[in-house]
Amino acid sequence: MKTRNEWVRKNVLREERRKNDRGIVDVIKIIRHFFKKMPEWIEEIKDPRHQSYITYTQDDLLYMGLLKNMCSVESMRQMEHMFNEETCIRTLSILSGNEKLTEMPHSDTLNCYLERLSPECLSELRRKMVKSLIAGKAFTKARLLGTYWRIILDGTGLFYFKERHCENCLRDMRKDENGKQVVRYYHKVLEAKLVLGDGFVISLGTEFIENEKEDVAKQDCELNAAKRLLARIKEEYGRLPVCIQADALYEAEPVMNICREYGWKYIFTHKDTRQCYVGEEYAALGDEEKGIRRNIGKEKGTGKYYNGIEKITGKTEVMNLYEYSYDDIGKDGTPKRVTFYWTTNIELTRENLVEMINAGRGRWQIENEGFNFQKNILYRIEHLNSKNPVAMKNHYLLTQIADIIMQLYLHWNPMVKRLGQGIKNTSSRLLESFRRHTVTDEDVSYIQRRTSVYLE
């Protein structure tokens, strides 16, 4: 047990490290290192505003929106209050390159800009950032089997309304607290996340799930959105070796057919409710017909696999099934057997089984941590920053771009590791740094001369 003096010395050391933490300087360093052409990319965005009435540049507005998200400022009103500092103006001026900047843009100015800006512009900016990271080869170790970039599909609800918000709203029936059936209107999104490492995922593509008009015979759904999103990924990243991962909703031959046409691999969570006949045939096979590896994984469980089960079931697409099971203790204290199943078109072997199991299990962890992180911990993506349908999309895309920078910052910043800070505390300290630390010309000169960043 540590003595009181040891605890005091540890707290003093932590406080000294916090004083040396200049997070906003590190953020600029991350941007300048990984996204050297960011000023050019923003310059290429077609400005939707009338050029005769412009006070702030696009860089001013976009960087302010990014900083709002990275500093975990929930509302536009809070942003106005917290960013109203001379140090903030100075830092924004350095980031945007606008030396004439004398005051922070008003939140209404940012919203007016985002109402007119095409969401495709921010999607294109994100595409250039992601391609820059892939081309930099800092994350090649994250590829599955040394070849495939894992892209995880995940959908979630964003905004909910009691009355119709716009003609694109989705709708469903829900019971209120009195048990009465009421109509609920909502907006939903499908995300494609690129895996760059353990617990390190960034947004690669976004497809908004919405109706084309108010009165449609059949509403838009996650599967239709997935088809559109996969087509766009193929168009934008045509030469990228890809492995698509998703839950059992996507364990369907039409989705597998798309992957085959695009030359992609896939790993889908298998459930008998989706491919019941396949599951029955796999269960009927004896252990002597399956490949088996025992005492693997952190739980020292058992992995089993069978290649080509589509030949038995009469399916047209490749379905190799594999599983992982281990003994555990339930919440009530009784023993239980935990088992996971996956379907893939990657040929399974004893050599790659462990990596394939880790990849399959990682989808669930990343999927839940990803949106939970964005909804409940850092960005509060369910908060409505604007009721305008176009601005709503742009605010969401700005959050995804900000998350790319924030993920790089969290995985690189040595001060975060030394202090042992949580994600929320790191964001709070970044806000404090943005408001209190003046970025000097010497800082900028150092960043321009020396921008080496090494990720673990």
C-alpha distance (Angstrom), angle and dihedral (degrees) to the residues before:
residue distance angle dihedral
M1 . . .
K2 3.79 . .
T3 3.79 118.8 .
R4 3.79 123.3 -124.7
N5 3.82 91.1 -104.5
E6 3.80 91.0 53.3
W7 3.80 90.7 52.0
V8 3.82 90.7 48.2
R9 3.83 92.1 50.1
K10 3.80 90.4 48.3
N11 3.82 92.1 51.2
V12 3.80 91.8 46.7
L13 3.80 90.5 50.3
R14 3.81 91.0 49.0
E15 3.80 90.6 50.2
E16 3.80 91.3 50.4
R17 3.79 90.2 51.5
R18 3.78 90.7 49.8
K19 3.79 90.4 54.0
N20 3.80 88.6 54.5
D21 3.80 91.8 49.1
R22 3.80 108.3 107.2
G23 3.77 98.0 171.2
I24 3.79 98.3 172.9
V25 3.81 90.9 58.1
D26 3.81 89.0 52.7
V27 3.80 90.5 49.9
I28 3.81 90.2 54.8
K29 3.80 88.4 47.5
I30 3.83 91.1 52.6
I31 3.82 92.2 50.0
R32 3.80 94.2 45.9
H33 3.82 91.8 47.3
F34 3.80 102.8 45.0
F35 3.81 99.5 27.1
K36 3.78 106.2 36.3
K37 3.81 92.0 157.0
M38 3.81 95.3 50.8
P39 3.86 93.0 114.9
E40 3.81 89.7 52.3
W41 3.79 92.4 47.2
I42 3.80 92.5 52.0
E43 3.80 90.3 44.8
E44 3.83 88.4 57.1
I45 3.83 91.4 58.3
K46 3.78 109.9 103.8
D47 3.81 106.3 -119.2
P48 3.85 107.8 -131.8
R49 3.82 93.9 -161.6
H50 3.80 127.5 96.4
Q51 3.79 103.0 -97.4
S52 3.83 93.5 -142.2
Y53 3.82 92.6 65.5
I54 3.79 101.1 43.2
T55 3.81 120.0 127.5
Y56 3.80 100.2 160.4
T57 3.78 128.2 45.0
Q58 3.79 123.1 -125.1
D59 3.80 87.6 -109.4
D60 3.83 89.9 57.5
L61 3.79 92.8 52.6
L62 3.80 98.8 40.4
Y63 3.81 95.2 46.7
M64 3.79 90.4 48.0
G65 3.81 89.4 53.2
L66 3.81 90.9 48.2
L67 3.82 92.8 49.3
K68 3.81 90.7 49.1
N69 3.79 89.4 59.4
M70 3.79 97.1 40.4
C71 3.80 91.2 51.0
S72 3.82 89.7 49.3
V73 3.81 94.1 -121.0
E74 3.79 103.3 165.2
S75 3.80 105.0 -161.4
M76 3.79 136.9 34.9
R77 3.81 90.4 -122.1
Q78 3.81 91.5 55.0
M79 3.79 89.2 49.6
E80 3.82 91.3 55.9
H81 3.79 91.6 50.2
M82 3.81 98.2 43.4
F83 3.80 97.6 41.3
N84 3.80 94.0 49.9
E85 3.83 93.2 105.8
E86 3.80 132.5 111.3
T87 3.81 89.8 -127.4
C88 3.81 90.2 55.9
I89 3.79 91.4 51.0
R90 3.81 90.9 49.2
T91 3.83 92.9 49.5
L92 3.81 93.4 45.8
S93 3.80 88.6 50.3
I94 3.81 90.4 54.5
L95 3.80 93.0 47.2
S96 3.79 95.4 46.4
G97 3.80 96.0 37.4
N98 3.82 90.7 -129.1
E99 3.81 104.6 137.1
K100 3.83 90.7 179.5
L101 3.80 93.5 63.2
T102 3.83 109.0 124.0
E103 3.81 102.9 162.2
M104 3.79 138.9 21.1
P105 3.80 116.9 -96.6
H106 3.81 115.7 -103.0
S107 3.81 116.5 -109.0
D108 3.82 89.6 -118.0
T109 3.81 88.6 56.3
L110 3.80 90.5 54.3
N111 3.81 92.3 46.8
C112 3.82 92.7 48.0
Y113 3.80 88.8 53.4
L114 3.81 93.2 47.5
E115 3.81 91.2 48.5
R116 3.81 89.7 61.1
L117 3.79 100.7 35.7
S118 3.80 115.6 97.2
P119 3.84 110.6 -120.4
E120 3.80 87.0 -135.3
C121 3.81 88.0 71.0
L122 3.81 93.0 60.7
S123 3.81 90.6 42.0
E124 3.80 88.5 55.0
L125 3.81 91.4 48.4
R126 3.81 90.0 52.6
R127 3.83 90.6 47.6
K128 3.81 90.7 55.9
M129 3.80 91.0 48.5
V130 3.81 93.2 50.0
K131 3.81 92.5 46.5
S132 3.79 88.9 50.8
L133 3.82 90.7 54.8
I134 3.80 92.9 47.5
A135 3.81 92.3 47.0
G136 3.81 90.5 49.6
K137 3.84 89.2 66.3
A138 3.81 92.9 -144.3
F139 3.82 91.2 125.8
T140 3.81 104.1 41.7
K141 3.82 90.6 115.9
A142 3.81 88.5 67.2
R143 3.81 92.3 67.0
L144 3.80 116.8 113.5
L145 3.82 111.8 -110.2
G146 3.80 87.1 -5.4
T147 3.82 91.3 -70.7
Y148 3.81 118.4 58.1
W149 3.79 128.1 72.5
R150 3.79 108.0 -140.1
I151 3.81 114.9 -130.5
I152 3.79 115.1 -172.8
L153 3.81 120.9 -157.3
D154 3.80 118.1 -148.4
G155 3.79 133.4 162.4
T156 3.79 129.8 -157.9
G157 3.80 141.3 170.0
L158 3.80 117.5 -105.1
F159 3.81 113.8 178.8
Y160 3.81 131.4 16.5
F161 3.82 128.1 -163.1
K162 3.79 136.6 -176.4
E163 3.80 90.2 -145.4
R164 3.78 131.5 38.1
H165 3.79 108.7 -77.2
C166 3.81 98.7 -170.7
E167 3.79 140.3 -21.4
N168 3.82 90.1 -89.5
C169 3.82 95.4 60.1
L170 3.78 119.6 126.5
R171 3.79 115.8 -137.7
D172 3.77 140.0 -159.9
M173 3.79 139.6 164.7
R174 3.79 121.6 -99.6
K175 3.80 135.1 172.5
D176 3.80 116.0 -117.1
E177 3.81 125.1 -143.6
N178 3.81 89.3 -80.0
G179 3.80 93.5 52.7
K180 3.81 92.8 -107.7
Q181 3.81 118.8 142.5
V182 3.80 110.7 -116.2
V183 3.80 133.9 173.7
R184 3.79 116.6 -111.8
Y185 3.80 122.5 -161.8
Y186 3.77 120.5 -155.6
H187 3.81 148.1 158.9
K188 3.79 123.1 -128.9
V189 3.80 135.6 -171.7
L190 3.79 137.0 -157.6
E191 3.81 116.7 -146.2
A192 3.80 131.3 -161.8
K193 3.81 108.8 -154.0
L194 3.80 122.9 -163.0
V195 3.81 114.9 -143.8
L196 3.82 112.2 -134.8
G197 3.80 98.0 167.0
D198 3.80 144.5 -38.5
G199 3.80 106.2 -31.1
F200 3.81 89.3 -7.9
V201 3.81 113.7 116.0
I202 3.80 130.4 149.5
S203 3.78 134.6 -169.9
L204 3.80 113.4 -93.0
G205 3.80 100.6 167.6
T206 3.79 141.6 2.2
E207 3.79 131.7 -156.7
F208 3.80 119.2 -174.9
I209 3.80 112.6 -141.0
E210 3.80 105.9 -139.9
N211 3.78 143.0 134.5
E212 3.80 119.2 -100.3
K213 3.80 91.2 -132.5
E214 3.78 140.8 -5.0
D215 3.81 100.9 -91.8
V216 3.79 109.9 44.6
A217 3.79 126.6 155.9
K218 3.81 91.9 -138.9
Q219 3.79 125.2 26.0
D220 3.77 124.8 -131.5
C221 3.80 113.4 -96.4
E222 3.79 141.0 -167.6
L223 3.82 94.6 -99.3
N224 3.81 93.5 52.8
A225 3.79 89.5 46.9
A226 3.82 89.0 50.6
K227 3.80 91.3 55.7
R228 3.82 90.4 53.0
L229 3.80 92.7 44.8
L230 3.82 94.2 48.4
A231 3.81 90.6 50.1
R232 3.81 90.2 52.5
I233 3.81 92.5 47.8
K234 3.80 89.6 52.2
E235 3.79 90.5 49.6
E236 3.81 94.9 47.3
Y237 3.83 98.6 37.0
G238 3.78 100.7 27.7
R239 3.81 97.7 153.3
L240 3.80 97.3 40.8
P241 3.85 113.8 114.2
V242 3.80 100.8 -127.9
C243 3.79 138.4 -169.4
I244 3.81 112.4 -166.8
Q245 3.81 116.3 -149.3
A246 3.78 125.9 -170.0
D247 3.78 144.1 141.3
A248 3.81 126.8 -85.2
L249 3.80 92.8 -78.3
Y250 3.81 87.6 77.5
E251 3.81 95.4 45.8
A252 3.79 89.6 106.4
E253 3.79 130.8 117.7
P254 3.83 95.2 -120.9
V255 3.83 90.0 60.3
M256 3.80 91.4 43.3
N257 3.80 88.6 50.3
I258 3.80 90.5 55.6
C259 3.80 90.7 51.0
R260 3.82 91.0 49.8
E261 3.81 91.8 50.0
Y262 3.81 90.6 50.0
G263 3.81 92.8 46.0
W264 3.80 92.5 -116.6
K265 3.78 133.4 143.1
Y266 3.80 123.0 -131.9
I267 3.79 141.6 -160.4
F268 3.81 116.0 -167.8
T269 3.77 128.2 178.9
H270 3.80 106.7 -110.1
K271 3.78 122.4 -134.8
D272 3.79 126.8 169.6
T273 3.80 89.7 -131.7
R274 3.82 88.5 66.6
Q275 3.83 102.5 36.4
C276 3.80 101.6 14.2
Y277 3.81 97.0 161.3
V278 3.80 92.0 50.0
G279 3.80 90.5 50.3
E280 3.80 92.3 49.3
E281 3.80 92.7 51.3
Y282 3.81 91.9 47.7
A283 3.83 91.5 49.6
A284 3.81 89.9 50.2
L285 3.81 91.9 58.2
G286 3.77 116.2 97.2
D287 3.81 122.5 -124.3
E288 3.80 89.0 -110.7
E289 3.83 88.2 65.2
K290 3.81 94.3 50.7
G291 3.76 131.6 71.6
I292 3.81 110.0 -113.7
R293 3.79 136.2 -166.1
R294 3.79 120.0 -179.7
N295 3.79 133.7 -161.0
I296 3.83 95.4 26.6
G297 3.79 133.8 137.3
K298 3.78 127.3 32.2
E299 3.82 90.4 -66.3
K300 3.85 91.3 50.4
G301 3.78 89.6 -123.6
T302 3.81 134.6 154.5
G303 3.80 128.6 -91.6
K304 3.81 124.2 -159.2
Y305 3.80 132.5 179.2
Y306 3.80 143.8 177.5
N307 3.81 125.5 -165.2
G308 3.80 123.7 -145.4
I309 3.78 102.2 14.4
E310 3.83 87.8 154.2
K311 3.83 86.9 74.9
I312 3.80 89.4 62.2
T313 3.79 96.8 43.1
G314 3.80 98.6 41.3
K315 3.80 94.7 -117.6
T316 3.79 118.7 151.8
E317 3.82 99.1 -143.2
V318 3.81 126.0 68.4
M319 3.80 112.0 -93.9
N320 3.78 117.1 -179.7
L321 3.80 110.0 175.3
Y322 3.77 127.2 -154.0
E323 3.78 136.3 169.8
Y324 3.78 142.9 -166.6
S325 3.79 124.0 -155.2
Y326 3.79 136.9 175.2
D327 3.80 140.6 166.6
D328 3.79 118.7 -100.7
I329 3.80 141.3 164.6
G330 3.81 118.4 -108.4
K331 3.79 125.7 -136.3
D332 3.80 89.3 -97.7
G333 3.81 90.3 56.0
T334 3.80 96.2 -108.5
P335 3.83 122.3 127.2
K336 3.81 117.1 -103.0
R337 3.78 138.1 179.0
V338 3.82 116.2 -124.8
T339 3.81 116.8 -158.1
F340 3.81 133.1 177.8
Y341 3.82 126.1 -167.8
W342 3.82 131.1 -163.5
T343 3.81 138.2 -177.4
T344 3.80 120.5 -145.6
N345 3.80 142.4 162.4
I346 3.82 91.1 -141.6
E347 3.79 111.6 105.0
L348 3.80 108.0 -112.1
T349 3.79 123.1 -136.1
R350 3.78 136.6 168.6
E351 3.81 87.8 -105.4
N352 3.82 97.5 55.4
L353 3.82 99.2 32.2
V354 3.81 96.3 94.8
E355 3.80 93.1 49.4
M356 3.80 90.9 46.9
I357 3.82 91.1 50.8
N358 3.80 91.4 49.5
A359 3.81 89.7 49.6
G360 3.80 92.1 49.5
R361 3.79 93.4 49.1
G362 3.80 91.7 43.2
R363 3.79 91.0 62.3
W364 3.80 91.9 65.0
Q365 3.82 93.7 46.3
I366 3.80 94.7 46.2
E367 3.81 92.9 43.6
N368 3.79 93.6 53.7
E369 3.79 97.0 37.9
G370 3.81 91.5 46.6
F371 3.79 100.7 58.4
N372 3.81 93.5 29.6
F373 3.82 87.4 55.9
Q374 3.81 91.6 50.1
K375 3.80 96.5 41.8
N376 3.77 105.6 38.9
I377 3.81 109.7 17.1
L378 3.77 115.7 34.0
Y379 3.81 121.0 -1.4
R380 3.81 105.9 24.6
I381 3.82 90.6 -146.0
E382 3.81 90.5 -178.0
H383 3.82 90.4 66.1
L384 3.81 110.0 104.4
N385 3.82 108.0 -128.6
S386 3.80 92.3 173.5
K387 3.80 135.7 8.3
N388 3.79 91.6 -145.7
P389 3.85 107.9 107.9
V390 3.83 94.1 -138.0
A391 3.81 94.1 45.5
M392 3.83 89.7 48.3
K393 3.81 89.7 59.0
N394 3.79 93.1 45.0
H395 3.80 92.4 50.1
Y396 3.80 88.6 52.7
L397 3.82 92.5 48.9
L398 3.81 91.0 47.9
T399 3.80 87.5 55.0
Q400 3.81 91.1 53.4
I401 3.82 91.7 49.4
A402 3.81 91.0 47.2
D403 3.80 88.9 50.3
I404 3.82 91.0 57.1
I405 3.81 90.0 57.1
M406 3.81 92.5 41.4
Q407 3.82 93.0 50.9
L408 3.81 90.0 52.4
Y409 3.80 89.7 48.0
L410 3.82 93.3 49.6
H411 3.80 94.5 47.4
W412 3.79 95.1 45.7
N413 3.81 109.8 32.0
P414 3.83 106.1 103.8
M415 3.81 91.0 -161.2
V416 3.81 91.3 63.2
K417 3.82 89.6 54.4
R418 3.82 93.8 46.2
L419 3.78 93.5 49.5
G420 3.79 93.6 42.8
Q421 3.80 89.5 -135.9
G422 3.77 124.6 177.1
I423 3.79 120.3 -125.2
K424 3.79 93.8 -102.3
N425 3.81 93.0 49.4
T426 3.80 90.6 48.6
S427 3.80 90.3 54.0
S428 3.82 91.6 47.7
R429 3.80 91.1 50.5
L430 3.80 89.9 48.5
L431 3.81 89.0 55.1
E432 3.80 89.9 49.1
S433 3.80 90.2 49.7
F434 3.81 91.5 48.9
R435 3.81 91.4 52.0
R436 3.80 99.5 39.6
H437 3.81 110.3 27.9
T438 3.76 117.9 78.9
V439 3.79 111.9 -144.6
T440 3.80 104.9 -137.3
D441 3.79 131.8 -153.4
E442 3.80 86.2 -110.7
D443 3.83 89.8 57.9
V444 3.80 91.4 50.6
S445 3.81 91.7 47.0
Y446 3.82 90.6 51.0
I447 3.80 92.4 49.0
Q448 3.79 91.7 49.6
R449 3.80 92.6 49.2
R450 3.78 98.8 39.8
T451 3.77 120.7 25.8
S452 3.81 102.4 150.0
V453 3.80 110.6 153.1
Y454 3.80 122.0 179.9
L455 3.79 122.2 -167.3
E456 3.79 122.5 -158.0
